[in-house]
């Protein structure tokens, strides 16, 4: 297996979905509490990427294995395992290796911190497994967007905050909701990656018996939700700045709106996986870069 095929298997282009919330938590920890634990933060960063790659690889693996006879052509021409004639056993072993390594690092982090991290970690592992496995994977239900957005956008941010601040700040409901609001821009953008995927795969999902949220509410309604998610994310950012959870310089993230508007219009015009799905991924990348640069700079400068 070549490096490029491996990166496609683990959907490397979407890894910004993990990296972005990690940095949001890092910035929040330093700006609000003046705390960063670099050894734990780096360990979590590696574990997070390994687990996210395992989940995405398992998603492709599960789709390939459970595709119906009617989807034989899809397995051969669309799924990465069939297209590149990859060994199913090799893919399974890679998934076990990545998930196992992430688990070991997670256990080390729990030993260094406390039980709340164990609870959050177990939740992420359960969602990651159930996302593409079991009798009814989450990705085939109407709840895929909510679980992907909240788990990756919010819980990863919360874990990042916790491992950096646990010596001085306990995990309270107040902190919970502050982080939820602060991570809102990431939550909605990440959920939109899943929503864009389901909008593009609406017909294909019928063949695979996937009853996603698009199946129940239809494309016209979910395209409006797609736009509304970006608006809601920016609103969360503005409120977070007003309440003092993020530095004032964070408002410069709003400079990304013209780029997001352009890409969103292109996606609304046509929902074709190979042509326009990239716009949802690009939007997340753009918003992530603007957040990392401007919120990060504001955090360092203190304004």
N, C-alpha and C positions, 0 to 999 in steps of 0.2 A: 504494500500500500504506500503510495507516494504521500509526501507531506501535504500537497494540495488536496488530495482526496481525503486525507484525515481531517484537515481543517473544514472541508465541506461536510464530512460526517458529523462532526461536533458543532457544526453551524457557527464557526468562529466569527463570522460577520455580525452575529447578534450578541457577542460577548460583552458589548458595551452595556447591555442590560444588567450585567452583574457588576461591572466596574463602576458604573455611575453611582448606584446607591451606596457602594462601599465608601466612595469619596464624600458623598453627602453626609454620611454618618461621621466621617473623619472631621469634616469641616464643622459640623454642628458641635461635636465634642470639644473641639479647640475653641470655637467662638463663644460658646455658652459656658463651658466649664474650665477652659484652659488646660485640657487634658488630652494627651495622646500617648498610648503605649505602643511604641513601634514594633517590638518583638511580637506581641500578640496580634497587632494589626497586620503585619506581613504574613504571619502564619495563617490568619483567617483569610487573607486575600488569596493565598495559594489553594487552601481547602475549598474556598468558594468557587474558584475557577475549575478545579478538578471535578467538583460535584456537578456544576452546571454543564460541563462537557459530557459527563456521564449521562445526565438526564437527556440531553439533546441526542446523543448517540443511541440511547435506549429508545427514544421516540421513533427514530428511523428504523431501528431493529425490530421494535414491536409492530410497526406498520407493515413491514415486510413479511413478518412471520404470520400475522393475523389477517392479511389481505385475503378476500374471498376469491373463488375461482373466476368470478366475473371481472376481478381486478388484475388478472394475470398480465395484461398488457401494461397496466400501470406499474406493476412490480418490475417489469423488464425495461421500461422506457423512462420511468420517472423517479422511482425510489433509488437513492444513491447506491444501495447494496446491489440491486439488480443491474443498474446502468454500468457499474464498474466491475461487476462479477466478483464481489468481495466474499470472503469466507464468513459464513454466519458464525462459526465457532470463534474465529478471530475477533469479530466484533463483540461477541459476548464476553470473551476474556478481557478485552480492552475496557469494557464497561465495568467489569468486576474490579479490575486493577485501579481505575480512576476513582470509582466509588469507595473502594476499600481504603485507598490512600487518604481520601477526604475524610473518611470516618476516623482513621487513626489520628489525623491532625485535629479533628473536632474533639476527640476524647482528651487530647493533650490540653486543648483550650479550656475545656470544662474543668479539668484538674486544676488549672491555674486560676480559674475564676470561681464560679459557683453554679448552683442548680438551674437558675433561670436560663443560662446559655444552653443547658441540656434540653430544656423544654423547647426552646426556639429551634435548636438544631434538629431534634426529633421531628418537630412539625415540618421543617423544610425537607427532611429526608422522606417523610411520609407523602408529602405533596409531590416531591420529585418522582417517587416511585409510582404513585397512583396516577400521575399525570399521563403516563403512557402504558400502564400495566393494569392488570386486574380485569374482571369481567366487563367493567364499563370505565375505561380510562377517562380522567378529567378532561383531557383534550377533545374528547368526543361528545362532551356535554355542553350545556349552555353556561357552565361556570368556569370555562377555561380562561377567559379574559380576567375575571376577578381573581382567580387563584394565582395566575402568572403575575399580574400586576401587583397584588398585595404581597405575595411571597417574595418576589424578587425586588420589587420597588421599596416596600415598607419593611418587611422582616429583615432583609439584609442590612438596611440602614439601621434598624433597631439593634441588631447584633453588633454592628460596627460601633454604634454609640456605647453599647453596654461594655464591650471588652476594653474600650478606652477610658471609661469613666467609673467602672464598678468600685474602685477604692474610695471614691468621694461622693458617688451618687447611686442610690439604690434604684431599682426598677419600679417606679410608681405609675399609677394611672395618669398622673399629670405629665410625666415624661413620655409615656406611651402616646398620648394625644398630641404632644408637641412634635414628636418625631413623625407621627402619622401626617400631620399638616405639612411639615418641612419636606417630607419625601413625596408629597402629593404630585409634584411635577413629574417625578420619575415613575410613580405608580401608574398614572394615566398614559404616559408615553409608552411604557412597556406593555400595558394592556392593549394598546393600539397595534402593537406588532402582531399580537395574537389575533386581534380582530381583523386586521388587514389580511392576514393569512387565511382566515376563515371566509372572508368576503371573496377572496380570489379562488378559493377551493370549494365554493358553494355547490357546484355541480358535481365535482369529484367526490365531495363528502357524502353525497347521496349514494354514490356507488359503493363507498366504503362503510355505509350505514353510520355515518357520524352525524348526530343531531346536535349541532352547535347552536349558539344563540342566533346565528343568521338563519338557520332552518326555521326557528320558531317566530322570529320577528320580521324576517325578510330583509333584503338588501337596502331598500330605500330608508327604512327606519334606522338600520345599523350604520348607514353612511352618515346620517345626522349625528348619531352617537359618536362616531369616529371624529367628527369635527368638534363636538362638544367636549370630548376628552381633553383635547389640547387646550381649549379655553379654560376648562376646570383646572388643569395643571398650572397654567400661568396665574390663575387667581390664587391658588394655594401658595405660590411663590410670593406674590405681592403681600398677602396676609401675613406670611411668615416674617417678612421684612418689617412690616408695621408692628408686629408683636415682639420684635427683637430677637427672633430665633435665628435669623440670618443677617449678615452685614448689609448695610445700605447699598453697597456696590453690586449686590445681587440683582438689583433692578435692571442692570445692563444686560441681563439675560434676555430681556424683552427685545433686544436688538435682533434676536433670532427670528422674531415673528414673520418678517417678510419672506425669509427662506422657507419657514414652515408653511406659510400660506401658499407659496408657489408649488411646493411638493404636494400639499394636500389637494389643491385644485387638479393637479395632474392625476392623482389617484382617484379622485371623485369622477373624473371623466372616463376612466377605464380601470376595471379590476381584473387584470391578467397577471398571473403569478410571475412569469418570466419577464414581463415588461414593466409592471407598476408596483409590485410588492416592495421593490427596492426603496420606494419613496417613504414608506413607513419606517423602514430600517434607517434610512438617511435622516429622517426627522428625529429619531431617537439619538442618533449619533451627533447631529447638530446641537440639539438641546443639551446633551450630555457634555459636549465640548464647551459650550457657552457657560454651563453651570460650573464645570470643573475650573475653567479659567477665571471667570468673574467672581464666583463665590469663594474660590480658593484665594484669589488675590485680595479680596475684601477681608477674608479671615486673617490672612497674614498681616495686612495693614491695620486691621482693627476697625474698618469703616466701610 
